[in-house]
Amino acid sequence: MKLTDLKFLLEFIKDKKAVGAVTPSSPALAREIVSHGNLSDASVVVEYGPGTGSFTAEILSRLNDGACFLTIEQNRTLAAHLRKRFPDLLLFEDSVENVPRIIESLGHTEVDCIISGLPWASFSPELQDRLLRPTLSVLRQGGTFCTFTYVQSPLLPSGRRFRKKLRKHFSEVFTSSIVWRNLPPAFVYQCIK
Ligand SMILES: C[S@@+](CC[C@H](N)C(=O)[O-])C[C@H]1O[C@@H](n2cnc3c(N)ncnc32)[C@H](O)[C@@H]1O
């Protein structure tokens, strides 16, 4: 097992609900989720819950020149890991709940794209709402919100509840095909405001 994966596993053991996965997402899932972010049209991009940076690397490779890219990670150990891996990354060690204040501190009023690594299906209904509300408030009309979920999540009440909320709050919600090369296999929701 790689040291990065071990670090991630230890953080999962400490806080299962917030970390939500035993291992970082695979490069295949990173390619899938980022490919749905419409990054070629984006000048302000936010990543939620980068963890050890699986999606971050893929986002950085596809960003427009001059785009503002910021990440929000609340886990102190994972944030420290990210700072080492990406010394130039704009990283806020904070909760996604504070995204409006964070983008305002950078002089922005809205965001074109949000790529989320948060484990929404493991959150309570209240927490899902508390994090979705600020998300919707900063995303511009027509902006893209991408998130992933594991194949089993539509079978769970919390996963079904989250999908229902996405359909309620976004004008369009697309589901990708299953990414089998991920543990567990997963798919992406691409949501357009
Ligand atoms: C399932 S892991 C995904 C990590 C990485 N994106 C990946 O796919 O490998 C979820 C990440 O979200 C972070 N997280 C959970 N709740 C958060 C919140 N409210 N604000 C910021 N980060 C959060 C966790 O600390 C963890 O790093």
The ligand as an SDF file (V2000), in Angstrom:
LIG
                    3D

 27 29  0  0  0  0  0  0  0  0999 V2000
  -14.4310   10.7550   -0.1970 C   0  0  0  0  0  0  0  0  0  0  0  0
  -13.0810   11.8400    0.3050 S   0  0  0  0  0  0  0  0  0  0  0  0
  -12.6000   12.3370   -1.3300 C   0  0  0  0  0  0  0  0  0  0  0  0
  -11.1780   12.7930   -1.4490 C   0  0  0  0  0  0  0  0  0  0  0  0
  -10.6980   13.0240   -2.8980 C   0  0  0  0  0  0  0  0  0  0  0  0
  -11.5010   14.0260   -3.5650 N   0  0  0  0  0  0  0  0  0  0  0  0
  -10.7800   11.7280   -3.6650 C   0  0  0  0  0  0  0  0  0  0  0  0
  -11.7470   11.5990   -4.4460 O   0  0  0  0  0  0  0  0  0  0  0  0
   -9.8950   10.8800   -3.4920 O   0  0  0  0  0  0  0  0  0  0  0  0
  -13.9620   13.2320    0.9690 C   0  0  0  0  0  0  0  0  0  0  0  0
  -13.1140   14.4600    1.3260 C   0  0  0  0  0  0  0  0  0  0  0  0
  -13.9910   15.5330    1.6820 O   0  0  0  0  0  0  0  0  0  0  0  0
  -13.4820   16.1990    2.8450 C   0  0  0  0  0  0  0  0  0  0  0  0
  -14.6410   16.8830    3.4830 N   0  0  0  0  0  0  0  0  0  0  0  0
  -15.7290   16.3120    4.0560 C   0  0  0  0  0  0  0  0  0  0  0  0
  -16.5930   17.2510    4.4820 N   0  0  0  0  0  0  0  0  0  0  0  0
  -16.0520   18.4560    4.1530 C   0  0  0  0  0  0  0  0  0  0  0  0
  -16.4750   19.8160    4.3170 C   0  0  0  0  0  0  0  0  0  0  0  0
  -17.6430   20.1100    4.9150 N   0  0  0  0  0  0  0  0  0  0  0  0
  -15.6810   20.8050    3.8580 N   0  0  0  0  0  0  0  0  0  0  0  0
  -14.4800   20.5060    3.2570 C   0  0  0  0  0  0  0  0  0  0  0  0
  -14.0170   19.2460    3.0830 N   0  0  0  0  0  0  0  0  0  0  0  0
  -14.7860   18.2260    3.5170 C   0  0  0  0  0  0  0  0  0  0  0  0
  -12.8720   15.0650    3.6520 C   0  0  0  0  0  0  0  0  0  0  0  0
  -11.9790   15.5550    4.6190 O   0  0  0  0  0  0  0  0  0  0  0  0
  -12.2090   14.2400    2.5550 C   0  0  0  0  0  0  0  0  0  0  0  0
  -10.9300   14.7350    2.2520 O   0  0  0  0  0  0  0  0  0  0  0  0
  1  2  1  0
  2  3  1  0
  2 10  1  0
  3  4  1  0
  4  5  1  0
  5  6  1  0
  5  7  1  0
  7  8  2  0
  7  9  1  0
 10 11  1  0
 11 12  1  0
 11 26  1  0
 12 13  1  0
 13 14  1  0
 13 24  1  0
 14 15  1  0
 14 23  1  0
 15 16  2  0
 16 17  1  0
 17 18  1  0
 17 23  2  0
 18 19  1  0
 18 20  2  0
 20 21  1  0
 21 22  2  0
 22 23  1  0
 24 25  1  0
 24 26  1  0
 26 27  1  0
M  CHG  2   2   1   9  -1
M  END
$$$$
